[in-house]
Structure formats: structure tokens, C-alpha cells
């Protein structure tokens, strides 16, 4: 049965989910990475992307993720069409990988950025990687080279980080430096593995 031993990990864009997952891997937790699965599914759907959104979003046989991202974060209908295309295929692969992980036993992480937004996964224990909205925005501007308005649009496309924090079973506070994040991940690792 899928998700029997799963712990979901989510957060807001630029809250530090990937870094937290990498640290939890170092402690020995297995991780299913929904973003990596999404990238694979997106590239497998190159033809459909060109059909739905136009040839300009495919360059040299690959989806231009930056251009497509700019479109879907500024156009709700485009985002909905993309999600309708990708989400069922992404979910199918996550379920397949989860069944494999459950056979191994013990807790594992399912890293799903839009866990609360999609409501598609029956996982009770949820970790939220938390950083205040202003921190998220500054990280987005720095990391992606976005304007303040573009960063705000991406933040607005997701559930507010404070609401995610309220819904969490566990919170990893990533409002500090890397050393602080390491301590937070170690604490959460102990909680997850000791409270099975």
C-alpha cells in the first residue's frame, strides 16, 4: 500500500526544501523527490507542451522551463492547463516509488512542494520547511534573478507559508543560517525515527 510509512515534506518556494531534504538524506532517510519526477514528466511531454502552449516553449527538443515558468506564474489558466497535463502522471510515479519504499519499511520522505495545494496524497505526517515570506522573496530574487513583482507572483501562486506552518505536524525552521538548518533537520530526524 502506498504512503504507509511516508512523511510528506513541503514548504514555500525558496524556503529551503531541497537543502533540508539533502540534509535528511545524510541522516539516512530515503527521499522521493516530486520536483525531479516533475522535470522528467515535463521533458517526456515536450510534444504536448508545444501543442498546448506553442513551439516557442520548446528549444532544441527540450522544454524551456524558464519561459514556461514565466508564463504559468503570470497566467492562472496556463498554469491550470499545465497542472492538468502533468499532475496525474507525476502522482502515478510518486505512488509507484512509494510502494517500493513501503516494502523496505521504516519512514521515508516524500518531497512534494504543492502537497497542501493539490490535496492528492493521503499522508498524515507533514513536515513544513519554514522561512518567512520576506526571506522567501529575497532568496527568489537572488537565486532566480527575478524582479520583486515576479517573485511576488510566484509566492502568490502557492498557499501562504504561514497557513502551511499551521497545518504541519513538524516544522523545520529555515530562517537562519545553514548550521541552524542542520540542527533543525537533526531534531526532526530524531522525532520521525523515534516516534514510529
N, C-alpha and C positions, 0 to 999 in steps of 0.2 A: 504493500500500500504506500503510495507516495506521501511524503511530508511527515511520516510518523515521528522521526527524530529531528526534524528540521527546526532551525531557528532562523527567522527572517531577519535580514539586516537592511535597513533603509535609512533615509535621511533626505536632506535637500540637496540640490545641485551645489557643488563646491563645498559641501560640508565635511568632506574627507572620508567618504565611504571606502574608496579604493585603498587608501593608506591604512585605514582600520582593518580592512579585510586582509591586506598583506601582513599586518602585524598578528592578526588572529591565526593566520596560516603558520606563522613562525612558532606559535604555541602548539601547533598540531591539529588545529581544526581544519576540516575539509571545507572547501568553498565552491558552490555553484555560482558562477558569475553571469547574471542575466544580461549585463551590458555586452560581454563577449559573445554570448549567444545571439543577442540582437544584431551585432555587427555582422556575424556570419549569415544570419537570415536576411539582413538587408542586402548584402552582396549577392546572395542567391536569387534575390528578387529584382535584379538590375533591370531586366526587360520590363517588368510590371511598373517599376519606378518611372522609366522612360515613358511608358504608355499613359500613366496617370498624371504625372507632373510635367513631362516634356523632356526632350533629349538633352536640354542644357544641364540637367541634373545628373547626367552620366558622362564621365570623361575617361577616355581610354578604357572603356569596358567596365569601369568601376563607378559606383555611386559617389558623387561629390557630396560627402557628408556635411561639409561646412555650408555649402549653398543650400542643401536640402534643410539643414537645421535652421538657417536664417528664414527660410520660407515657413516652416511649420511652427516656429516660435512667434511668427508675426501674423499667421493666418490660422484661426481655430479650425476652419473646415478642412484645410490641407492637413493639419495635424490629425484630425479625426479620420480622414481617409488613410493616412499612413498607419495609424494605430489599428484600424480595421484590417489592413493588409498584414501587418507584422505580428500583432499580439497573439492571435491564435497559434501561429507557428512557433513563436517564442515559448508560449506556455506549454505546448506539446513537448518541446525539447527539455524544458525545465522539469516537467513531470517525469520524463524518461530518465533523466540524470538523477532525480530524487529517488526513484525506485531503486536505482543502482546503489545510491548512498545508504538507503534504509537497510538493504541487505547486509551492508558492512557493520551496521549497528553504531551506537554512540551518536552524540549530537554532531551536526554539521550546519554550516551557514548557507542560506540561500540569499545572495545579494541581489535585491530587487529594488531599484531606485523608485519605482512607482507602485510599491506594494499597497499602500493605502488607497491611492488614486484608482487603481484597477479593481481592487477587491477580488482578484481572480485566484487567490491562493489561500487554502484553508490551513494557515499556520497560526497557532495561538501565541507562541512566544516571539516577540518582536523587539529587536534592538534598533534604536534610533541613534544615528551618529548626528550629534547636535553641534551646530555653530550658529550664532545669532545671524539674522538676515543681513545686517550690515557687513559682517565678516564674509558671508557668502558672496555678497555683491562685490566687495573689494577683491576677493580671490578670483571671481569670474572675470572681472575687468583685467586683472593682472595675467591670469592663466590663458584666457582665450583672446585677449586683445579686443574685448567688446567695449562699446560705448556704455555709459551709465544707463541709457534708455534700453539698449539691447539686453544688458544684464538684468534690469528690472523686468523686462518682458519674459525672460527665461524663468526668473523666480516666480512671477505671477502665474506661469503655466502649471505650476505644481501646488499641491496643498501647502499651506503655510507651515513653516518649520515648528512653530510653537504648538500647532494642533497635532503634528506628528509626535512631538515630545509628550504631549498629554496622553496619547494612545499607546505609548511604549511600555513594554514590560521591563526593559533595560535601557539605560541611556549611557552612551559614550559621549562625554563632553569633549568636543574638539575646538574649544575656543581659545586654547593656549598653544604652547609650542609642541614639537614632536615628542619631547620627553614626557610632557603631560599626557599626550595621547597614548604613549606606550604604557604608562601607569594605568590609564583608564581601560585599555584593552586587556591588560593582565588581570585587572579586577573583574571584568566581565567574563573572561575566560574561566576564572575560578568559580564564579557564580553559576555559569552554564554547566560546567562539568561536575560541580559538587551537588547541584540541585536537580539531578536527573531522576 
